[in-house]
Amino acid sequence: MEKKIKLSKTKKVITGILVSCFFCLGLSNYVRSNNVQVTNVSMSDSTITFNIQWDNSWRNTSTANSTMNYDGVWVFVKYRDACDRTSAFPSSYSHVWLKNDTVRHTTNGSVLKQMGTTIIPYVTGTSRAMGVFLYRKYDGSGTFPTTGKTSVTLIWDQTAQGTVGGDWDIRVFATEMVYIPRGPFRIGSGNVTYNAIATANFSSKVTGLIPYTVTAENTTIIVNPTPAGSQGNPGDLFTQPAYSTNSTIPENFPKGYDPFWVMKYEVTQGQYCDFLNSLDRQEQLYAIYQGGPSAQYTLATTASIDAYRWVMYTTSMLTPFTPVNRQYIRTTPTFIANKPITFGCDANNNGVLDEANDGQWTACNFLYFNNVSSYTALYLRKYLNWAGLRPMSEFEYEKICRGQTSQVALMSNELVWGTDGSAGGRNPWNGTISFANTINETPMPTPGSVQGEYICCNTSLGPLRVGSTLTSSVLCTRTTTGSSFYGVTDMAGNVWEYVWSFGLNGANTSIYPAYPVNTTNPWLTRASNGNGVTTTYSNWYTPTSMPAAWGQNQSATYGGYNQNIIYEGYWRGGAWDNLDAQWQAFTISYRGVVNGAGYTVTDANAGGRGVRTAE
């Protein structure tokens, strides 16, 4: 018997563009981002079927000394009871658990599948498949899968989830990812001219700032407190300034050696709206500033509040209520009390959401949320958990940007796009935009033949479209577009990237992870991928549903989120408001914001992206 199913409106879902290690591909004058198409969603019993296609896909694994990697999409599904459409208090969409067996899910023969599992907090010791990665089987590039071969069938594990026999409203989401392969790599710049206090550089020696080589995943690393001037013990990791006591990075902390997937682009404002529009009214209020700490929007509110129109912004605005720092997320003009609000982007400020020039593809800023200082990047972390992803570690950030030791030469002052920052090679944005707020938005000047283009140098505007430096020009390369070694865009500039560190350097030496590693002192781990749960009701700033290893429930005594998240979560890569003279912020190894001696991270310039451990 075929089960009844009510489906959400078919929608274009999340990211898309290509940049490989050495070149860009495109079929038009401008390479489009956020162009994954998920269409024709249907469901029969536990079988979910849809079509998927994304532009400018690639796989590059057969060329010696190449990136040896590929792009793909992370696909996940949300559901709620179909009765919620007419309920007085509709619930949030829950995360579908898929059958944890790639054979059960079908695609055409050119598409490979990889499951992504997470240990669910309320199902003790049990992993559930939160989604599936789809990617190329053979080397190639361009739109993928090809037309006529785009059908995908996923099997919902309804027995395990207790959803057999119901009527369900489902939504399918997809986001473009990049696969980062297994292998050794360096952290630290090797630059002896850096101000050590300002940069807190990683190194393998206390003096000389010699880069540290990560050669294994499941191993402990000693953070050595040897006083400056001594070379310490071989194999130890040093930072500047050094810890006052020994500290050990545990085996399961994500070190970047083993493979993982990373979002190809920063979280966009359109993506964050997708997240908001899958939540019930209470959860929505906990995921926007004007519903959380500001409390301008409540369960009873029935119309957009002009002075608080831009719901992610942290204060009220003066007339004429124009967007602030290119943050365009707002509500529909009116809505019903208690029921979910519809959110969208409105860059042209005409009250009609998600038009072609409304900025859905702009990197989402105002995800920093440091109103309560111990909850840095709360909104970003909520989004990542909802999507089944996790924060990246500092080690993983440097691997994404730099590549493996066998593929790249040692370089001081290395910028994300692989050139020496002290020697120039920079092409900063001057504030001029073509096709503003559209899917083709492009900074001017367009990429040149030598310099790396990156989004900075304008202190009055805000972030741009993700991947906006990429074009189909023959001059489009990793270097000219400011992309990472593995083809990940905007790892420098646009918005600061949220990363997880292993503890604060500098004066606060007694803080995490100086305490012994134990069950009450959790670390981010390779296994602690997001679980898709969004429940927060008891306390809007304490998302208790997140993985335990993210630490939000831990006591301050043991360096957990309750007081010390600010010391575990740091920022890399610089942002749109850094000046070219501050180019050190765009180097791969810059850690100035770790100990407060670097450039300022604020709501307006902070965003990020997620990763997921490969299985």
C-alpha positions as CSV (number, residue, x, y, z in Angstrom):
1,M,0.0,0.0,0.0
2,E,1.4,3.4,-0.9
3,K,1.6,5.8,2.0
4,K,0.2,9.3,1.8
5,I,2.8,12.0,1.7
6,K,2.6,15.8,1.6
7,L,5.6,17.4,0.1
8,S,7.2,20.8,0.6
9,K,7.5,23.1,-2.3
10,T,10.3,22.0,-4.7
11,K,13.2,24.4,-4.2
12,K,16.7,25.1,-5.3
13,V,18.9,24.0,-2.5
14,I,22.3,25.3,-1.5
15,T,25.6,25.8,-3.2
16,G,27.5,25.2,-6.4
17,I,30.6,26.3,-8.3
18,L,33.9,24.8,-9.3
19,V,37.4,25.7,-8.8
20,S,40.1,23.0,-9.0
21,C,43.6,23.2,-7.7
22,F,45.0,25.0,-10.8
23,F,42.1,26.2,-12.9
24,C,38.4,27.2,-13.0
25,L,35.7,25.9,-15.2
26,G,32.5,27.6,-16.3
27,L,29.9,27.8,-19.0
28,S,29.1,31.4,-18.8
29,N,30.8,34.7,-18.2
30,Y,30.5,34.3,-14.4
31,V,30.6,31.0,-12.5
32,R,27.4,30.7,-10.4
33,S,27.3,29.6,-6.8
34,N,24.6,28.0,-4.8
35,N,23.2,26.2,-7.9
36,V,22.5,22.7,-6.7
37,Q,19.1,21.7,-8.1
38,V,16.9,19.3,-6.1
39,T,13.6,18.7,-7.9
40,N,10.7,16.2,-8.3
41,V,10.7,15.0,-4.7
42,S,8.4,12.1,-4.0
43,M,7.9,9.4,-1.5
44,S,6.3,6.0,-1.4
45,D,6.4,4.0,1.9
46,S,10.0,4.5,3.0
47,T,11.4,5.3,-0.4
48,I,12.4,9.0,-1.1
49,T,13.1,9.8,-4.7
50,F,14.3,13.1,-6.3
51,N,16.5,14.5,-9.1
52,I,19.7,16.3,-8.3
53,Q,22.2,18.1,-10.4
54,W,24.9,20.7,-9.8
55,D,27.1,22.8,-12.0
56,N,30.9,22.7,-12.4
57,S,31.5,19.5,-10.6
58,W,35.0,17.9,-10.8
59,R,37.1,14.9,-10.0
60,N,40.9,15.0,-10.3
61,T,42.5,11.8,-9.1
62,S,44.5,10.4,-12.0
63,T,47.1,13.2,-12.5
64,A,50.4,12.7,-10.6
65,N,51.1,15.5,-8.0
66,S,47.6,16.9,-8.4
67,T,45.1,17.6,-5.7
68,M,43.9,14.0,-5.9
69,N,40.4,15.1,-4.7
70,Y,36.9,15.8,-5.9
71,D,33.8,17.7,-5.1
72,G,30.4,16.2,-4.1
73,V,27.2,17.1,-2.4
74,W,26.0,16.3,1.1
75,V,22.3,15.3,0.9
76,F,20.1,15.1,4.0
77,V,16.3,15.0,4.6
78,K,14.0,16.5,7.1
79,Y,10.4,15.5,8.0
80,R,7.5,16.5,10.2
81,D,3.9,15.2,10.6
82,A,1.8,16.3,7.7
83,C,-0.8,17.5,10.2
84,D,1.6,20.2,11.3
85,R,0.5,22.2,8.2
86,T,-2.8,23.0,9.9
87,S,-1.8,22.7,13.5
88,A,-2.1,25.7,15.8
89,F,1.5,25.0,17.0
90,P,3.4,23.4,14.2
91,S,6.6,21.5,15.1
92,S,10.1,21.7,13.7
93,Y,11.2,19.4,11.0
94,S,13.2,16.4,12.4
95,H,16.2,14.7,10.8
96,V,15.5,11.6,8.7
97,W,17.7,8.6,9.5
98,L,18.6,6.8,6.3
99,K,19.4,3.1,6.0
100,N,23.1,2.8,6.9
101,D,24.0,0.9,3.7
102,T,25.1,2.5,0.4
103,V,23.7,-0.5,-1.5
104,R,20.1,0.3,-0.3
105,H,20.3,3.8,-2.0
106,T,20.4,4.0,-5.8
107,T,21.8,6.4,-8.3
108,N,23.1,6.0,-11.9
109,G,26.4,4.2,-12.4
110,S,28.6,7.3,-12.6
111,V,27.7,8.4,-9.1
112,L,29.4,7.1,-6.0
113,K,27.9,7.2,-2.5
114,Q,29.3,7.5,1.0
115,M,27.2,7.4,4.1
116,G,27.6,9.9,6.9
117,T,26.8,8.6,10.4
118,T,26.4,10.2,13.8
119,I,25.9,8.8,17.3
120,I,22.5,10.0,18.4
121,P,22.5,11.3,22.0
122,Y,19.2,9.7,23.0
123,V,20.0,6.3,21.3
124,T,22.9,5.2,23.5
125,G,25.9,3.9,21.5
126,T,24.1,3.7,18.2
127,S,25.1,5.5,15.0
128,R,22.5,6.6,12.5
129,A,23.0,7.6,8.9
130,M,22.3,11.3,8.8
131,G,22.8,11.7,5.1
132,V,24.8,10.6,2.1
133,F,27.6,12.1,0.0
134,L,27.2,11.9,-3.8
135,Y,30.2,12.4,-6.0
136,R,31.8,11.4,-9.3
137,K,33.1,7.9,-9.9
138,Y,35.4,9.0,-12.8
139,D,37.6,12.0,-13.4
140,G,35.9,14.8,-15.2
141,S,34.4,18.2,-14.8
142,G,31.2,20.2,-15.7
143,T,27.5,19.8,-14.8
144,F,26.9,16.5,-12.9
145,P,25.1,14.1,-13.1
146,T,24.4,14.6,-16.8
147,T,20.8,15.3,-17.9
148,G,18.7,12.1,-17.9
149,K,20.9,10.5,-15.2
150,T,20.0,12.6,-12.2
151,S,17.6,10.4,-10.3
152,V,18.4,9.4,-6.7
153,T,16.5,7.1,-4.4
154,L,17.1,7.0,-0.7
155,I,15.6,4.6,1.9
156,W,14.4,6.0,5.2
157,D,15.0,3.7,8.2
158,Q,11.5,4.2,9.5
159,T,11.6,1.2,11.7
160,A,14.6,2.5,13.7
161,Q,13.1,6.0,13.8
162,G,9.6,4.8,14.7
163,T,7.9,6.5,11.8
164,V,6.3,3.6,10.0
165,G,2.7,4.2,8.8
166,G,2.5,8.0,9.3
167,D,1.8,10.8,6.8
168,W,4.9,13.0,6.5
169,D,5.9,16.3,5.1
170,I,9.5,16.0,3.9
171,R,12.2,18.4,2.6
172,V,15.4,17.4,0.8
173,F,18.5,19.5,1.3
174,A,21.9,19.4,-0.4
175,T,25.1,21.4,0.0
176,E,28.3,21.3,-2.1
177,M,31.3,19.8,-0.4
178,V,35.0,19.2,-1.2
179,Y,36.8,16.0,-0.3
180,I,40.2,16.5,1.5
181,P,42.3,13.3,1.1
182,R,44.4,11.5,3.6
183,G,48.1,12.5,4.0
184,P,50.7,14.5,6.0
185,F,50.8,18.3,6.0
186,R,52.4,21.3,7.8
187,I,50.9,23.7,10.3
188,G,52.7,26.9,11.0
189,S,54.3,29.3,8.5
190,G,58.0,29.0,9.1
191,N,58.2,32.7,9.1
192,V,60.8,34.0,11.7
193,T,59.8,37.7,11.1
194,Y,56.3,37.3,12.5
195,N,55.6,39.0,15.8
196,A,55.3,35.8,17.9
197,I,53.0,37.4,20.4
198,A,50.6,38.6,17.8
199,T,50.5,35.5,15.7
200,A,50.7,32.7,18.3
201,N,52.2,30.5,15.5
202,F,52.4,26.7,15.5
203,S,55.9,25.4,15.2
204,S,58.0,22.3,15.9
205,K,60.5,24.3,17.9
206,V,60.2,27.1,20.4
207,T,62.6,29.3,18.4
208,G,62.7,29.7,14.6
209,L,59.0,28.9,14.1
210,I,59.8,25.8,12.1
211,P,56.5,24.3,10.8
212,Y,55.1,21.3,12.6
213,T,54.3,18.3,10.4
214,V,51.2,16.3,11.1
215,T,52.0,12.7,10.2
216,A,49.1,10.7,11.8
217,E,45.5,11.0,12.9
218,N,45.0,8.8,15.9
219,T,47.9,9.9,18.0
220,T,48.4,12.2,20.9
221,I,50.4,15.4,20.5
222,I,52.3,17.0,23.3
223,V,52.0,20.8,23.5
224,N,55.4,21.6,25.0
225,P,55.8,24.4,27.6
226,T,59.6,24.5,27.2
227,P,60.8,28.1,27.8
228,A,61.8,30.2,24.8
229,G,65.3,29.6,23.6
230,S,65.2,25.8,24.0
231,Q,64.5,23.4,21.2
232,G,62.3,21.1,23.4
233,N,61.6,17.5,22.6
234,P,61.4,16.1,19.1
235,G,57.8,15.5,18.0
236,D,56.3,18.1,20.4
237,L,54.1,21.0,19.2
238,F,55.0,24.5,20.2
239,T,52.9,27.7,20.1
240,Q,53.9,31.3,20.6
241,P,53.7,32.2,23.4
242,A,54.1,28.7,25.0
243,Y,51.9,27.2,27.7
244,S,53.1,27.4,31.2
245,T,52.3,23.7,31.8
246,N,52.2,20.6,29.7
247,S,49.1,19.8,27.7
248,T,48.1,16.8,25.5
249,I,46.0,16.9,22.4
250,P,44.1,13.5,22.5
251,E,44.0,10.9,19.8
252,N,40.5,11.6,18.6
253,F,40.8,15.4,18.1
254,P,40.5,16.2,14.4
255,K,44.0,16.6,13.2
256,G,43.3,16.7,9.5
257,Y,45.5,13.8,8.5
258,D,42.7,11.4,7.7
259,P,40.1,12.3,5.0
260,F,37.2,14.6,5.6
261,W,34.7,16.7,3.7
262,V,34.5,20.5,3.9
263,M,31.8,22.9,2.6
264,K,33.0,24.4,-0.7
265,Y,31.6,27.8,0.4
266,E,30.8,29.7,3.5
267,V,27.2,29.3,4.8
268,T,25.1,31.7,2.8
269,Q,22.1,33.8,3.9
270,G,19.8,31.6,1.8
271,Q,21.1,28.5,3.5
272,Y,20.5,30.1,6.9
273,C,16.9,30.9,5.8
274,D,16.5,27.2,4.9
275,F,17.5,26.4,8.4
276,L,15.1,28.9,10.0
277,N,12.2,27.9,7.8
278,S,12.5,24.3,9.0
279,L,12.0,25.2,12.7
280,D,9.0,25.8,14.8
281,R,8.2,29.3,16.1
282,Q,10.1,28.9,19.4
283,E,13.2,27.5,17.8
284,Q,13.2,30.2,15.2
285,L,13.2,32.8,17.9
286,Y,16.2,31.1,19.5
287,A,18.1,31.3,16.1
288,I,17.8,35.0,15.4
289,Y,19.2,37.8,17.5
290,Q,15.9,39.8,17.5
291,G,14.1,36.7,18.9
292,G,16.8,35.6,21.4
293,P,18.7,38.2,23.4
294,S,16.8,41.1,22.0
295,A,13.4,39.4,22.3
296,Q,11.8,41.9,19.9
297,Y,10.0,39.0,18.2
298,T,7.9,36.7,20.4
299,L,5.4,33.9,19.9
300,A,2.6,36.5,19.9
301,T,4.2,38.8,17.3
302,T,2.2,39.0,14.1
303,A,4.1,41.6,11.9
304,S,7.6,42.6,11.0
305,I,8.9,45.3,13.4
306,D,10.4,48.1,11.3
307,A,13.1,49.1,13.8
308,Y,14.1,45.4,14.0
309,R,13.4,44.4,10.4
310,W,16.8,42.8,9.8
311,V,16.4,40.0,12.3
312,M,20.1,38.9,12.6
313,Y,21.3,42.4,13.4
314,T,22.2,43.1,17.0
315,T,20.6,46.5,17.6
316,S,17.7,48.5,16.3
317,M,18.1,50.7,13.2
318,L,17.3,54.2,12.3
319,T,15.1,55.1,9.4
320,P,15.0,54.4,6.5
321,F,15.7,50.9,7.8
322,T,18.1,49.8,5.2
323,P,20.1,46.5,5.5
324,V,23.2,46.7,7.6
325,N,26.6,45.3,6.4
326,R,24.9,43.4,3.6
327,Q,22.9,41.2,6.1
328,Y,19.6,40.8,4.3
329,I,17.6,38.2,6.3
330,R,14.1,39.4,7.3
331,T,10.6,38.1,7.8
332,T,7.5,38.4,5.6
333,P,5.5,41.6,6.4
334,T,2.9,39.7,8.4
335,F,2.6,36.2,10.0
336,I,0.4,34.3,12.4
337,A,1.0,34.1,16.2
338,N,2.6,30.9,17.4
339,K,3.1,29.5,13.8
340,P,6.5,29.5,12.1
341,I,7.6,32.7,10.5
342,T,8.7,32.6,6.9
343,F,12.2,34.1,6.5
344,G,14.0,35.1,3.4
345,C,16.4,37.7,1.9
346,D,15.4,41.2,0.8
347,A,18.4,43.1,-0.4
348,N,16.3,45.5,-2.4
349,N,14.2,46.2,0.7
350,N,10.8,46.0,-1.1
351,G,9.2,43.5,1.3
352,V,9.1,40.7,-1.3
353,L,11.5,37.9,-0.3
354,D,14.0,35.9,-2.3
355,E,13.8,37.8,-5.6
356,A,16.6,37.4,-8.2
357,N,18.4,40.4,-6.7
358,D,17.8,39.8,-3.0
359,G,21.2,38.5,-2.0
360,Q,20.5,34.9,-1.0
361,W,24.0,33.9,-2.2
362,T,25.8,36.4,0.1
363,A,27.9,34.9,2.8
364,C,26.0,34.9,6.1
365,N,27.5,37.3,8.6
366,F,26.2,37.9,12.1
367,L,26.7,34.3,13.1
368,Y,29.3,35.3,15.7
369,F,26.8,36.1,18.4
370,N,28.9,37.0,21.4
371,N,26.3,38.8,23.4
372,V,27.1,36.2,26.1
373,S,30.8,35.9,25.7
374,S,31.0,32.2,26.5
375,Y,28.8,31.3,23.4
376,T,30.9,32.3,20.5
377,A,29.5,31.3,17.1
378,L,26.3,30.0,18.6
379,Y,24.2,30.5,15.5
380,L,26.8,28.9,13.2
381,R,27.1,25.9,15.5
382,K,23.3,25.5,15.6
383,Y,23.2,25.5,11.8
384,L,26.0,23.0,11.5
385,N,24.3,20.6,14.0
386,W,21.0,20.9,12.1
387,A,22.8,20.0,8.8
388,G,24.7,17.1,10.3
389,L,28.1,18.7,10.0
390,R,30.6,19.9,12.7
391,P,33.1,22.8,13.2
392,M,36.5,22.4,11.6
393,S,39.6,22.3,13.7
394,E,42.6,24.7,13.2
395,F,44.6,21.7,11.9
396,E,41.9,21.0,9.3
397,Y,41.8,24.7,8.3
398,E,45.6,24.6,7.5
399,K,45.3,21.3,5.6
400,I,42.4,22.6,3.4
401,C,44.4,25.8,2.6
402,R,48.0,24.4,2.1
403,G,47.7,20.9,0.8
404,Q,50.0,18.0,1.7
405,T,53.8,18.2,2.3
406,S,54.5,16.1,-0.8
407,Q,52.6,18.5,-3.0
408,V,53.7,21.9,-1.9
409,A,57.0,23.6,-1.0
410,L,57.7,25.2,2.3
411,M,56.8,28.9,2.1
412,S,57.0,31.7,4.6
413,N,54.1,34.2,4.9
414,E,52.0,31.7,2.8
415,L,48.7,33.2,1.7
416,V,45.7,30.9,1.3
417,W,46.1,31.0,-2.5
418,G,49.8,29.8,-2.3
419,T,51.9,32.9,-2.7
420,D,54.2,34.8,-0.3
421,G,52.2,37.7,1.2
422,S,55.2,39.8,2.0
423,A,56.1,39.7,-1.8
424,G,52.8,41.2,-2.9
425,G,50.6,39.0,-5.0
426,R,47.4,40.5,-3.6
427,N,44.5,41.9,-5.5
428,P,42.1,43.2,-2.9
429,W,38.5,44.1,-3.6
430,N,38.0,47.9,-4.0
431,G,34.3,48.0,-3.1
432,T,32.9,48.0,-6.6
433,I,30.3,45.3,-7.4
434,S,28.8,44.1,-10.7
435,F,25.4,42.4,-10.7
436,A,24.9,43.2,-7.1
437,N,23.0,40.7,-4.9
438,T,22.4,38.3,-7.8
439,I,23.7,34.8,-8.4
440,N,26.3,36.4,-10.7
441,E,27.5,39.1,-8.2
442,T,31.2,39.8,-8.9
443,P,33.7,42.0,-7.2
444,M,35.7,44.4,-9.4
445,P,38.4,44.3,-10.6
446,T,38.0,40.8,-12.0
447,P,40.8,38.3,-11.4
448,G,44.1,39.1,-13.1
449,S,46.9,36.8,-14.3
450,V,49.2,37.1,-11.2
451,Q,47.5,38.5,-8.2
452,G,45.2,36.7,-5.7
453,E,41.7,38.2,-5.5
454,Y,40.1,38.2,-2.1
455,I,37.3,40.1,-0.4
456,C,38.6,42.8,1.9
457,C,39.5,46.5,2.1
458,N,36.0,48.0,2.4
459,T,35.1,48.9,6.0
460,S,31.6,50.2,5.2
461,L,29.9,47.4,3.1
462,G,30.0,43.7,4.0
463,P,30.5,40.2,2.6
464,L,29.9,39.3,-1.0
465,R,28.4,36.3,-2.8
466,V,30.3,33.1,-1.9
467,G,32.7,32.1,-4.6
468,S,32.4,35.5,-6.3
469,T,36.0,35.7,-7.3
470,L,35.6,32.8,-9.7
471,T,35.0,33.3,-13.4
472,S,35.2,31.3,-16.6
473,S,38.2,33.4,-17.8
474,V,41.3,31.5,-19.0
475,L,43.1,33.5,-16.3
476,C,41.0,31.9,-13.5
477,T,43.4,29.9,-11.3
478,R,43.8,29.1,-7.7
479,T,46.2,32.1,-7.4
480,T,44.1,34.7,-9.2
481,T,40.9,33.8,-7.4
482,G,42.3,33.4,-3.9
483,S,41.2,29.8,-3.5
484,S,42.7,27.1,-1.4
485,F,44.9,24.2,-2.7
486,Y,42.0,21.8,-2.8
487,G,39.5,24.2,-4.5
488,V,37.7,25.6,-1.4
489,T,36.7,29.2,-1.9
490,D,36.9,32.2,0.3
491,M,39.1,30.6,3.0
492,A,40.7,34.1,3.3
493,G,38.6,37.3,3.2
494,N,34.8,37.7,3.0
495,V,34.0,36.5,6.6
496,W,36.2,35.2,9.4
497,E,36.1,31.4,9.5
498,Y,35.1,29.8,12.8
499,V,37.6,27.0,13.8
500,W,38.0,24.9,16.9
501,S,41.4,25.1,18.6
502,F,42.8,23.0,21.4
503,G,43.1,25.9,24.0
504,L,44.2,29.4,24.5
505,N,47.7,30.6,24.1
506,G,49.1,33.4,26.2
507,A,48.2,34.7,29.7
508,N,45.2,32.3,30.3
509,T,47.4,29.2,30.6
510,S,45.2,27.5,33.1
511,I,42.3,27.2,30.7
512,Y,41.3,24.2,28.6
513,P,43.1,21.9,27.7
514,A,45.6,22.3,30.6
515,Y,43.3,20.1,32.7
516,P,43.8,16.3,32.3
517,V,41.6,14.8,29.5
518,N,38.7,13.0,31.1
519,T,35.0,12.5,30.5
520,T,34.1,15.9,32.0
521,N,36.5,17.7,29.8
522,P,35.3,16.9,26.3
523,W,37.1,17.7,23.1
524,L,35.8,18.1,19.6
525,T,36.4,14.7,17.9
526,R,36.3,13.2,14.4
527,A,33.2,11.3,15.5
528,S,31.3,14.3,16.8
529,N,29.4,15.2,13.6
530,G,26.1,17.0,14.0
531,N,23.1,15.0,14.9
532,G,20.4,17.1,13.2
533,V,18.5,17.8,16.4
534,T,17.4,21.4,17.1
535,T,15.6,21.3,20.4
536,T,16.7,24.2,22.7
537,Y,13.5,25.1,24.6
538,S,14.7,25.3,28.1
539,N,17.4,27.9,27.5
540,W,17.9,29.7,24.2
541,Y,21.7,30.1,24.5
542,T,22.4,26.6,25.7
543,P,21.7,24.2,22.7
544,T,21.6,21.0,24.7
545,S,20.9,18.8,21.7
546,M,24.4,19.3,20.2
547,P,27.0,16.5,20.4
548,A,28.5,16.1,23.9
549,A,32.0,16.6,22.5
550,W,31.0,20.1,21.4
551,G,31.0,20.8,25.2
552,Q,28.0,23.1,25.7
553,N,26.9,21.3,28.8
554,Q,30.2,21.1,30.6
555,S,31.1,22.9,33.7
556,A,33.4,25.9,33.5
557,T,35.6,24.2,36.0
558,Y,36.7,21.8,33.3
559,G,36.9,24.4,30.5
560,G,33.6,23.6,28.8
561,Y,31.3,25.9,26.8
562,N,29.5,27.3,29.9
563,Q,32.3,29.8,30.5
564,N,35.2,29.0,28.2
565,I,33.9,28.3,24.6
566,I,35.6,31.6,23.7
567,Y,38.9,29.9,24.4
568,E,38.2,26.8,22.3
569,G,36.6,28.5,19.3
570,Y,38.8,30.8,17.2
571,W,38.8,32.5,13.9
572,R,40.9,32.3,10.8
573,G,41.3,34.0,7.4
574,G,40.4,37.6,7.8
575,A,37.3,39.3,6.5
576,W,35.8,42.0,4.2
577,D,36.7,44.8,6.5
578,N,40.5,44.0,6.9
579,L,42.7,46.3,5.0
580,D,45.3,45.2,2.6
581,A,48.0,46.5,5.0
582,Q,46.7,43.8,7.4
583,W,47.5,41.1,4.9
584,Q,48.9,38.8,7.7
585,A,45.3,38.0,8.5
586,F,45.0,36.3,5.1
587,T,48.0,34.0,5.6
588,I,47.3,30.3,6.3
589,S,48.9,30.2,9.7
590,Y,47.9,33.5,11.2
591,R,46.5,33.0,14.8
592,G,46.5,36.6,16.0
593,V,42.9,36.5,17.1
594,V,43.7,33.5,19.4
595,N,45.2,35.7,22.1
596,G,43.5,38.9,21.4
597,A,46.4,40.6,19.8
598,G,45.0,40.4,16.3
599,Y,42.3,42.0,14.3
600,T,38.8,42.3,15.7
601,V,36.1,39.7,15.0
602,T,32.6,41.0,15.3
603,D,29.0,40.0,14.4
604,A,29.3,41.9,11.1
605,N,32.4,40.1,9.8
606,A,32.0,36.6,11.2
607,G,30.6,33.5,9.6
608,G,32.0,30.2,8.6
609,R,31.4,26.7,7.2
610,G,31.3,23.1,8.4
611,V,33.1,19.9,7.8
612,R,32.2,16.2,8.2
613,T,34.5,13.3,8.8
614,A,34.8,10.9,5.8
615,E,33.8,7.3,6.4
